[in-house]
Amino acid sequence: MSTLELTPDEGKALLEFLERYLSNLRIEIVNTEDREFRRSLRQREDIIRAITGRLKEKGI
């Protein structure tokens, strides 16, 4: 496991970026016809959700 230290401003910026990315990713998942690609996008969504959850737990 890697550790990354962020300033409060960096943490907020990262969280905002990831939340926007999730929004766009959901749209792409819905519009994707290829099942395998959709599956990989859902895996990515799960990873990003986990990261945003941990950032929020840290109070960022």
QUIRA-V458138 format. One record per helix or strand. SS is the DSSP state (2 for helix, 1 for strand). FROM is the first residue (numbers start at 1). LEN is the number of residues. If there is no record, write none. Layout:
ss=SS from=FROM len=LEN
ss=SS from=FROM len=LEN
This chain:
ss=2 from=8 len=24
ss=2 from=35 len=23
